[in-house]
């Protein structure tokens, strides 16, 4: 897997993680990642930029 950028949606529980390769194609698609599984997933051997998203809803 050649992920160059990954995004993590922190508003969901479990988290949603998506990554793209150098051609902009999906290379990592994990719509349901438990909190305990997040660190091993993004702690891969290669380094790449991470983007975080958390949307708040108004009460």
Order of alpha helices (4+ residues) and beta strands (2+ residues): beta-beta-beta-alpha-beta
